[in-house]
Protein backbone atom coordinates (compact mmCIF):
# COMPACT_ATOMS: atom_id res chain seq x y z
CA UNK A 1 0.00 0.00 0.00
CA UNK A 2 1.26 3.50 -0.84
CA UNK A 3 -0.22 6.46 1.02
CA UNK A 4 0.76 10.11 1.42
CA UNK A 5 2.14 11.11 4.82
CA UNK A 6 2.13 14.85 4.09
CA UNK A 7 0.19 17.44 2.11
CA UNK A 8 3.39 18.10 0.15
CA UNK A 9 3.29 14.50 -1.06
CA UNK A 10 -0.34 14.85 -2.18
CA UNK A 11 0.39 18.07 -4.11
CA UNK A 12 3.59 16.72 -5.65
CA UNK A 13 1.92 13.45 -6.70
CA UNK A 14 -0.86 15.40 -8.45
CA UNK A 15 1.71 17.64 -10.17
CA UNK A 16 3.70 14.62 -11.39
CA UNK A 17 0.52 12.92 -12.57
CA UNK A 18 -0.23 15.98 -14.69
CA UNK A 19 3.24 16.23 -16.22
CA UNK A 20 4.89 12.78 -16.12
CA UNK A 21 2.11 10.20 -16.02
CA UNK A 22 4.14 7.29 -17.44
CA UNK A 23 7.09 7.91 -15.08
CA UNK A 24 4.66 8.05 -12.18
CA UNK A 25 3.09 4.74 -13.24
CA UNK A 26 6.57 3.18 -13.29
CA UNK A 27 7.25 4.65 -9.83
CA UNK A 28 4.02 3.16 -8.52
CA UNK A 29 5.09 -0.26 -9.79
CA UNK A 30 8.47 0.02 -8.04
CA UNK A 31 7.01 1.31 -4.78
CA UNK A 32 4.39 -1.42 -4.57
CA UNK A 33 6.68 -4.29 -5.65
CA UNK A 34 9.88 -3.75 -3.66
CA UNK A 35 10.25 -0.29 -2.07
CA UNK A 36 13.50 -1.08 -0.25
CA UNK A 37 15.37 -2.51 -3.22
CA UNK A 38 18.65 -0.64 -3.66
CA UNK A 39 19.55 0.51 -7.16
CA UNK A 40 21.16 3.58 -8.76
CA UNK A 41 17.73 5.27 -8.82
CA UNK A 42 16.33 3.88 -5.57
CA UNK A 43 18.30 4.31 -2.36
CA UNK A 44 18.31 5.71 1.15
CA UNK A 45 19.03 9.37 1.63
CA UNK A 46 22.14 10.44 3.54
CA UNK A 47 23.12 13.00 6.13
CA UNK A 48 20.36 15.08 7.70
CA UNK A 49 17.83 13.52 5.31
CA UNK A 50 18.62 9.89 6.16
CA UNK A 51 15.89 9.64 8.79
CA UNK A 52 12.41 11.08 9.09
CA UNK A 53 10.22 11.21 12.20
CA UNK A 54 6.54 10.49 11.83
CA UNK A 55 3.94 9.34 14.31
CA UNK A 56 6.45 9.44 17.17
CA UNK A 57 8.81 7.01 15.43
CA UNK A 58 11.97 7.45 13.35
CA UNK A 59 12.18 5.83 9.94
CA UNK A 60 14.89 5.46 7.31
CA UNK A 61 14.04 7.76 4.40
CA UNK A 62 14.35 6.55 0.82
CA UNK A 63 14.52 8.34 -2.51
CA UNK A 64 13.22 7.20 -5.87
CA UNK A 65 14.70 9.17 -8.75
CA UNK A 66 12.51 9.65 -11.81
CA UNK A 67 13.55 10.81 -15.28
CA UNK A 68 13.82 14.57 -15.65
CA UNK A 69 15.00 15.11 -12.08
CA UNK A 70 11.77 14.35 -10.21
CA UNK A 71 12.22 12.69 -6.83
CA UNK A 72 9.96 10.80 -4.44
CA UNK A 73 11.00 10.67 -0.78
CA UNK A 74 9.36 8.00 1.32
CA UNK A 75 9.70 5.58 4.19
CA UNK A 76 8.42 2.07 4.71
CA UNK A 77 6.65 0.86 7.83
CA UNK A 78 5.71 -2.82 7.74
CA UNK A 79 4.25 -3.25 4.25
CA UNK A 80 3.09 0.34 3.82
CA UNK A 81 5.00 2.98 1.84
CA UNK A 82 4.48 6.50 3.21
CA UNK A 83 5.19 9.32 0.78
CA UNK A 84 6.93 12.21 2.56
CA UNK A 85 7.77 14.55 -0.34
CA UNK A 86 7.23 14.37 -4.05
CA UNK A 87 9.45 16.76 -6.03
CA UNK A 88 8.70 17.54 -9.67
CA UNK A 89 12.37 18.43 -10.19
CA UNK A 90 15.67 17.76 -8.47
CA UNK A 91 15.43 19.11 -4.90
CA UNK A 92 18.13 21.55 -3.79
CA UNK A 93 18.67 19.59 -0.56
CA UNK A 94 20.37 16.72 -2.43
CA UNK A 95 22.44 18.67 -4.97
C-alpha positions in Angstrom: 0.0 0.0 0.0 1.3 3.5 -0.8 -0.2 6.5 1.0 0.8 10.1 1.4 2.1 11.1 4.8 2.1 14.9 4.1 0.2 17.4 2.1 3.4 18.1 0.1 3.3 14.5 -1.1 -0.3 14.9 -2.2 0.4 18.1 -4.1 3.6 16.7 -5.6 1.9 13.5 -6.7 -0.9 15.4 -8.4 1.7 17.6 -10.2 3.7 14.6 -11.4 0.5 12.9 -12.6 -0.2 16.0 -14.7 3.2 16.2 -16.2 4.9 12.8 -16.1 2.1 10.2 -16.0 4.1 7.3 -17.4 7.1 7.9 -15.1 4.7 8.0 -12.2 3.1 4.7 -13.2 6.6 3.2 -13.3 7.3 4.7 -9.8 4.0 3.2 -8.5 5.1 -0.3 -9.8 8.5 0.0 -8.0 7.0 1.3 -4.8 4.4 -1.4 -4.6 6.7 -4.3 -5.7 9.9 -3.8 -3.7 10.2 -0.3 -2.1 13.5 -1.1 -0.2 15.4 -2.5 -3.2 18.6 -0.6 -3.7 19.6 0.5 -7.2 21.2 3.6 -8.8 17.7 5.3 -8.8 16.3 3.9 -5.6 18.3 4.3 -2.4 18.3 5.7 1.1 19.0 9.4 1.6 22.1 10.4 3.5 23.1 13.0 6.1 20.4 15.1 7.7 17.8 13.5 5.3 18.6 9.9 6.2 15.9 9.6 8.8 12.4 11.1 9.1 10.2 11.2 12.2 6.5 10.5 11.8 3.9 9.3 14.3 6.4 9.4 17.2 8.8 7.0 15.4 12.0 7.5 13.4 12.2 5.8 9.9 14.9 5.5 7.3 14.0 7.8 4.4 14.3 6.5 0.8 14.5 8.3 -2.5 13.2 7.2 -5.9 14.7 9.2 -8.7 12.5 9.7 -11.8 13.5 10.8 -15.3 13.8 14.6 -15.7 15.0 15.1 -12.1 11.8 14.4 -10.2 12.2 12.7 -6.8 10.0 10.8 -4.4 11.0 10.7 -0.8 9.4 8.0 1.3 9.7 5.6 4.2 8.4 2.1 4.7 6.6 0.9 7.8 5.7 -2.8 7.7 4.2 -3.3 4.3 3.1 0.3 3.8 5.0 3.0 1.8 4.5 6.5 3.2 5.2 9.3 0.8 6.9 12.2 2.6 7.8 14.6 -0.3 7.2 14.4 -4.1 9.4 16.8 -6.0 8.7 17.5 -9.7 12.4 18.4 -10.2 15.7 17.8 -8.5 15.4 19.1 -4.9 18.1 21.5 -3.8 18.7 19.6 -0.6 20.4 16.7 -2.4 22.4 18.7 -5.0 
